[in-house]
Amino acid sequence: MKPSSVVFFCMISALLLLRTPTAVESVTCDPTLLNPCAAAFLFSTRPSSLCCSRIKSQVPCYCQYLNDPSLSGYISGGKKVAAACGVSLPSC
């Protein structure tokens, strides 16, 4: 093997070993996780810190919830609650 080939092979091997894998975060879309937000959704009360953390964790599920006829009435009012928590919701 030529010395240049060995160096090239070592560099490629090092780059492959140093590359960090991309983590994919999976989210369980479960609207019952938003139960701590019920009062804020229904009565426009100030959301609790638990409510805000749950909203943040469920952001990837927002469009799915909004398209569900049994949830859309509650979730559509959730924009104000999300804004009060400092959470940006996606456009659906």
C-alpha positions as CSV (number, residue, x, y, z in Angstrom):
1,M,0.0,0.0,0.0
2,K,1.3,3.5,-0.8
3,P,1.9,5.8,2.1
4,S,-0.5,8.4,0.7
5,S,-3.2,5.7,0.7
6,V,-2.6,4.8,4.3
7,V,-2.8,8.5,5.3
8,F,-6.0,9.0,3.4
9,F,-7.5,5.8,4.9
10,C,-6.6,7.0,8.4
11,M,-8.1,10.4,7.8
12,I,-11.4,9.0,6.5
13,S,-11.5,6.6,9.4
14,A,-10.9,9.3,12.0
15,L,-13.6,11.5,10.4
16,L,-16.1,8.7,10.5
17,L,-15.3,7.9,14.2
18,L,-15.5,11.5,15.2
19,R,-18.9,12.2,13.5
20,T,-21.6,12.3,16.1
21,P,-24.9,10.6,15.2
22,T,-28.0,12.7,14.8
23,A,-30.4,12.0,17.5
24,V,-34.1,11.9,16.5
25,E,-36.3,12.9,19.3
26,S,-39.6,11.1,19.3
27,V,-42.7,12.7,20.7
28,T,-45.7,10.8,22.0
29,C,-48.8,12.7,20.9
30,D,-51.1,12.3,23.8
31,P,-53.7,15.1,24.3
32,T,-54.2,14.0,27.9
33,L,-50.7,15.3,28.6
34,L,-52.3,18.8,28.2
35,N,-54.7,18.2,31.1
36,P,-52.8,20.7,33.3
37,C,-53.8,23.3,30.7
38,A,-57.5,22.7,30.8
39,A,-58.4,25.8,32.9
40,A,-56.1,28.0,30.8
41,F,-57.7,26.7,27.5
42,L,-61.3,26.9,28.7
43,F,-61.3,29.9,31.0
44,S,-58.3,32.0,29.8
45,T,-56.6,31.7,33.1
46,R,-52.8,32.1,33.4
47,P,-51.1,28.8,32.5
48,S,-49.0,27.0,35.1
49,S,-45.4,26.2,34.6
50,L,-46.5,22.5,34.3
51,C,-48.9,23.5,31.5
52,C,-46.2,25.5,29.7
53,S,-43.8,22.6,29.8
54,R,-46.4,20.2,28.5
55,I,-47.3,22.6,25.7
56,K,-43.6,22.8,24.7
57,S,-43.3,19.0,24.7
58,Q,-46.5,18.7,22.5
59,V,-45.7,21.4,19.9
60,P,-44.9,18.7,17.2
61,C,-48.4,17.4,17.7
62,Y,-50.2,20.7,17.4
63,C,-51.4,20.3,13.8
64,Q,-52.6,16.7,14.5
65,Y,-54.6,17.9,17.4
66,L,-56.0,20.9,15.5
67,N,-57.2,18.6,12.7
68,D,-59.0,16.2,15.1
69,P,-62.7,17.4,15.3
70,S,-63.0,16.3,18.9
71,L,-60.0,18.4,20.0
72,S,-59.9,21.3,17.6
73,G,-62.3,23.4,19.7
74,Y,-60.0,23.2,22.7
75,I,-56.7,23.4,20.8
76,S,-57.6,26.4,18.6
77,G,-57.9,28.4,21.8
78,G,-54.5,27.1,22.8
79,K,-52.7,29.8,20.7
80,K,-53.2,32.3,23.5
81,V,-52.0,29.9,26.1
82,A,-49.0,29.0,24.1
83,A,-48.2,32.7,23.6
84,A,-48.5,33.2,27.3
85,C,-45.9,30.4,27.8
86,G,-43.6,31.9,25.2
87,V,-44.1,28.9,22.8
88,S,-44.4,29.4,19.0
89,L,-46.9,27.1,17.4
90,P,-46.5,25.9,13.8
91,S,-48.7,27.0,11.0
92,C,-51.0,24.2,9.9
